[in-house]
Amino acid sequence: MSNFPLLSSQSSTAPWLDWLRQDRWLAKSCLQLLLLLLWLLVWQLGRLVEYTEHASVWFPASGLSFAALLLFGLAAVPALGVGAVLMTLWTVQHYQLPLDGAEAVRAGILFAVAHLLPYGLGAWLLRVLLQQGQRHLPKLIIMFLLIAALSSLAAAAAVITQLVWCQMLPADAVLGTWLPFWIGDMAGVIVLAPFFIMLLSMFHRSAVRRLHDMLDLQKIQWSRPLFAKLLLNMLLLTCAMMLAQLFHTDNSAFAIFFLVIPQMWLACTESARLNVLNLALCSFLIAFWVHVFDLFEFVMVYQFAINVIAANTLFAMALPTLIEDNTRLRRMAFTDKVTRVANREWLEQQASIAIARAQRVQQPLSLMVFDVDHFKNINDLYGHQLGDQALLLVCQTAQQCLRPSDLLARYGGDEFVVVLPDTPLALAQLIAERIARQLRQAAFTQDQHLTASFGVTEWQAGEDYSTLFRRADKALYQAKVQGRDQVAVMAAGDLA
């Protein structure tokens, strides 16, 4: 990926940058400068909450690096690499490290490689998943979290090795540095990479646009209730950290994990864009209060809290997708593909439930069984495709005569069953006759009209579904014997 996507007229989503398309060199230069300045800014933002050398509560530069490499690929490397060198030179001067100019530049180049290579590989892997059409959001979130954890671990190991090699960090300090270094970098990626993806989404290519679409990163519709939710969340966060500042105990510090509850509330009720923004604000506020309240002795608690809250929020954002997928799969599993009504398996489950309810509340229940008259002739004359259309028309006609509480199911072939809860036998007979009448009037072909034969019976206390069905099926047989296109009724005592 050698060029910024903004240079393509279809890629830009920011009208105020349209003028950049007039000069490709100017566009590339401005975007490189913008990315460099942004990276330097967020690097310094992480340093504000640095609690030991080379370790911050959370490291926002890692999130920006991951997002930029995901969106822009190799095109982001010059700006990020220059930023890494400049920050290394600044670090050498700030900490008064014993390195001359050439050694400092070499350390900066090595830091750029150690920082960008792991995140570049992680971003490349995630981009490959997107380009291969990975659209299942829960799986994509799991992959993102795994990639974020592994790439930040690799970056921590590489950068610490570079620091020791360049004599910027004592070797005996590695054991006390690597874990907070890694957790801080991982928090930066998990929490802030989605935010920077959203921020820089005007530049992304079509492969990453799928991620943008999947997360539904649409414009936030601000309202007073929405502001109230955000303010309440920030207030609870502040109160939790004030509690730690007041009592200064481990137990009080762990109160921050209660923030998972309002975060899940927001994640399940608000848009993905708002949740990405909220995560970024919460992570900044946690880091800010750690600095203001001087809570550095509990810094590992807050580092892990940022990661846990972010991971929970990301998974909660996937809940609507999971629910929709489960609903669709359930519907597919229990729906007949041809007629789009319930299939036999769902019928038997629901009929048993309806009978149990009728037994419990002592209410009537009736069962109707019907099939299409001479359906084999329809298949022979018109073919199976038109035969399927005939079955679909039968179901649509029947459903117009049924209540929402009634269950219509395809038992097999051209035979259908209707479960009628809270329906006595006389009313069930009227419903069957109405379906038969509507079916005669339904237009199928110019020279072919559809008719059906019906068997109706009423459930008696103590009966199971099998007994009830056998009686209704026998009533259907009687309707056929008597000439078809009619309704036959059979009471409980009539079954031989």
Rosetta blueprint (number, residue, H / E / L):
1 M L
2 S L
3 N L
4 F L
5 P H
6 L H
7 L H
8 S L
9 S L
10 Q L
11 S L
12 S L
13 T L
14 A L
15 P H
16 W H
17 L H
18 D H
19 W H
20 L H
21 R H
22 Q H
23 D L
24 R H
25 W H
26 L H
27 A H
28 K H
29 S H
30 C H
31 L H
32 Q H
33 L H
34 L H
35 L H
36 L H
37 L H
38 L H
39 W H
40 L H
41 L H
42 V H
43 W H
44 Q H
45 L H
46 G H
47 R H
48 L L
49 V L
50 E E
51 Y E
52 T E
53 E L
54 H L
55 A E
56 S E
57 V L
58 W L
59 F L
60 P H
61 A H
62 S H
63 G H
64 L H
65 S H
66 F H
67 A H
68 A H
69 L H
70 L H
71 L H
72 F H
73 G H
74 L H
75 A H
76 A H
77 V H
78 P H
79 A H
80 L H
81 G H
82 V H
83 G H
84 A H
85 V H
86 L H
87 M H
88 T H
89 L H
90 W H
91 T H
92 V H
93 Q H
94 H H
95 Y L
96 Q L
97 L L
98 P L
99 L L
100 D L
101 G H
102 A H
103 E H
104 A H
105 V H
106 R H
107 A H
108 G H
109 I H
110 L H
111 F H
112 A H
113 V H
114 A H
115 H H
116 L H
117 L H
118 P H
119 Y H
120 G H
121 L H
122 G H
123 A H
124 W H
125 L H
126 L H
127 R H
128 V H
129 L H
130 L H
131 Q H
132 Q L
133 G L
134 Q L
135 R L
136 H L
137 L H
138 P H
139 K H
140 L H
141 I H
142 I H
143 M H
144 F H
145 L H
146 L H
147 I H
148 A H
149 A H
150 L H
151 S H
152 S H
153 L H
154 A H
155 A H
156 A H
157 A H
158 A H
159 V H
160 I H
161 T H
162 Q H
163 L H
164 V H
165 W H
166 C L
167 Q L
168 M L
169 L L
170 P L
171 A H
172 D H
173 A H
174 V H
175 L H
176 G H
177 T H
178 W H
179 L H
180 P H
181 F H
182 W H
183 I H
184 G H
185 D H
186 M H
187 A H
188 G H
189 V H
190 I H
191 V H
192 L H
193 A H
194 P H
195 F H
196 F H
197 I H
198 M H
199 L H
200 L L
201 S H
202 M H
203 F H
204 H L
205 R L
206 S H
207 A H
208 V H
209 R H
210 R H
211 L H
212 H H
213 D H
214 M H
215 L L
216 D L
217 L L
218 Q L
219 K L
220 I L
221 Q L
222 W L
223 S L
224 R H
225 P H
226 L H
227 F H
228 A H
229 K H
230 L H
231 L H
232 L H
233 N H
234 M H
235 L H
236 L H
237 L H
238 T H
239 C H
240 A H
241 M H
242 M H
243 L H
244 A H
245 Q H
246 L H
247 F H
248 H L
249 T L
250 D H
251 N H
252 S H
253 A H
254 F H
255 A H
256 I H
257 F H
258 F H
259 L H
260 V H
261 I H
262 P H
263 Q H
264 M H
265 W H
266 L H
267 A H
268 C H
269 T H
270 E L
271 S L
272 A H
273 R H
274 L H
275 N H
276 V H
277 L H
278 N H
279 L H
280 A H
281 L H
282 C H
283 S H
284 F H
285 L H
286 I H
287 A H
288 F H
289 W H
290 V H
291 H H
292 V H
293 F L
294 D L
295 L L
296 F H
297 E H
298 F H
299 V H
300 M H
301 V H
302 Y H
303 Q H
304 F H
305 A H
306 I H
307 N H
308 V H
309 I H
310 A H
311 A H
312 N H
313 T H
314 L H
315 F H
316 A H
317 M H
318 A L
319 L H
320 P H
321 T H
322 L H
323 I H
324 E H
325 D H
326 N H
327 T H
328 R H
329 L H
330 R H
331 R H
332 M H
333 A H
334 F L
335 T E
336 D L
337 K L
338 V L
339 T L
340 R L
341 V L
342 A E
343 N L
344 R H
345 E H
346 W H
347 L H
348 E H
349 Q H
350 Q H
351 A H
352 S H
353 I H
354 A H
355 I H
356 A H
357 R H
358 A H
359 Q H
360 R H
361 V H
362 Q L
363 Q L
364 P L
365 L E
366 S E
367 L E
368 M E
369 V E
370 F E
371 D E
372 V E
373 D L
374 H L
375 F H
376 K H
377 N H
378 I H
379 N H
380 D H
381 L H
382 Y H
383 G L
384 H H
385 Q H
386 L H
387 G H
388 D H
389 Q H
390 A H
391 L H
392 L H
393 L H
394 V H
395 C H
396 Q H
397 T H
398 A H
399 Q H
400 Q H
401 C L
402 L L
403 R L
404 P L
405 S L
406 D L
407 L E
408 L E
409 A E
410 R E
411 Y E
412 G E
413 G L
414 D L
415 E E
416 F E
417 V E
418 V E
419 V E
420 L E
421 P E
422 D L
423 T L
424 P L
425 L H
426 A H
427 L H
428 A H
429 Q H
430 L H
431 I H
432 A H
433 E H
434 R H
435 I H
436 A H
437 R H
438 Q H
439 L H
440 R H
441 Q H
442 A L
443 A E
444 F E
445 T E
446 Q L
447 D L
448 Q E
449 H E
450 L L
451 T L
452 A E
453 S E
454 F E
455 G E
456 V E
457 T E
458 E E
459 W L
460 Q L
461 A L
462 G L
463 E L
464 D L
465 Y H
466 S H
467 T H
468 L H
469 F H
470 R H
471 R H
472 A H
473 D H
474 K H
475 A H
476 L H
477 Y H
478 Q H
479 A H
480 K H
481 V H
482 Q L
483 G L
484 R L
485 D L
486 Q L
487 V E
488 A E
489 V E
490 M L
491 A L
492 A H
493 G H
494 D H
495 L L
496 A L
